Amino acid sequence: MNVPKKKRTARRNNHRRAMQKLTPVQLTKCPSCNKLILPHNVCKYCGHYNNESIIAIKEKSEKSATA
């Protein structure tokens, strides 16, 4: 059975654990529609990136109530 030669110090263990903590997602506001988006990504609501229209987003059509 394998056994470690030396004890791992508390500093080494704590340093390893500190790197595994979760950080909150950083969000920025879209300059055209002011919704929260991930930075450096095209806005999925309006299709703008860096004040330029990149993707033409189709508006959702309302379903007719006739059935």
C-alpha positions as CSV (number, residue, x, y, z in Angstrom):
1,M,0.0,0.0,0.0
2,N,1.4,3.4,-0.9
3,V,2.0,5.9,1.9
4,P,3.1,9.5,1.5
5,K,6.8,10.1,2.5
6,K,6.1,13.5,4.1
7,K,3.1,15.3,5.7
8,R,1.4,17.9,3.5
9,T,1.5,21.2,5.3
10,A,-1.6,23.2,6.2
11,R,-0.4,26.0,4.0
12,R,-0.2,23.8,1.0
13,N,-3.6,22.3,1.6
14,N,-5.2,25.7,2.2
15,H,-3.6,27.1,-1.0
16,R,-5.0,24.2,-3.0
17,R,-8.5,24.7,-1.5
18,A,-8.4,28.4,-2.1
19,M,-8.1,27.9,-5.9
20,Q,-11.3,25.8,-6.0
21,K,-13.7,28.4,-4.7
22,L,-16.6,29.5,-6.9
23,T,-16.7,33.1,-8.0
24,P,-19.9,34.9,-9.1
25,V,-20.5,35.5,-12.8
26,Q,-19.5,39.0,-13.9
27,L,-22.3,40.7,-15.9
28,T,-22.3,44.0,-17.8
29,K,-25.1,46.1,-19.2
30,C,-25.7,46.1,-23.0
31,P,-25.2,49.7,-24.2
32,S,-28.2,49.5,-26.5
33,C,-30.9,47.7,-24.5
34,N,-29.5,47.9,-20.9
35,K,-30.0,44.2,-20.2
36,L,-27.4,42.2,-18.3
37,I,-25.1,40.1,-20.5
38,L,-21.8,38.4,-20.3
39,P,-18.8,40.7,-21.2
40,H,-17.3,40.3,-24.7
41,N,-20.4,38.5,-26.1
42,V,-23.1,39.5,-28.5
43,C,-26.3,40.5,-26.7
44,K,-28.8,37.7,-27.2
45,Y,-31.7,40.2,-26.7
46,C,-30.9,42.9,-29.3
47,G,-27.9,41.4,-31.3
48,H,-25.5,44.3,-30.6
49,Y,-21.8,44.0,-29.8
50,N,-19.5,47.0,-29.4
51,N,-22.3,49.4,-30.4
52,E,-22.7,47.6,-33.8
53,S,-25.6,45.5,-34.9
54,I,-24.1,42.0,-35.5
55,I,-27.2,39.7,-35.5
56,A,-30.7,40.6,-36.7
57,I,-32.9,39.3,-33.9
58,K,-36.5,38.4,-35.0
59,E,-39.1,39.6,-32.5
60,K,-41.3,36.9,-31.1
61,S,-44.7,36.8,-32.8
62,E,-47.7,36.5,-30.6
63,K,-49.7,33.4,-31.0
64,S,-53.3,34.0,-32.2
65,A,-56.0,33.2,-29.7
66,T,-58.2,31.5,-32.4
67,A,-58.4,27.8,-31.9
